[in-house]
Amino acid sequence: MNITGHNSYSGCRFCEIQGTYSQKHKHIYFPTNSKTNYIKKNHTNCLSYINEIEVALTFKDKEKLIKKYGKYK
């Protein structure tokens, strides 16, 4: 599936929710709100994220994109 682990900022396999780091617990949490509609991940977006990571020019840029999207290639 080319996704990062469940303890990453974009670790949800199903939606685009972004995690929040808890300094106290040293863990990433996913704050939820029943009134918020989360954007579901889809195949087209995943392919565009992976393509963007592949064409990044530097390793540092790739690392930033991997962290942002929760994808690796």
Beta strands, then each sheet from edge to edge (+ up, - down):
strand 1: 20-22
strand 2: 27-29
sheet 1: 1+ 2-
end
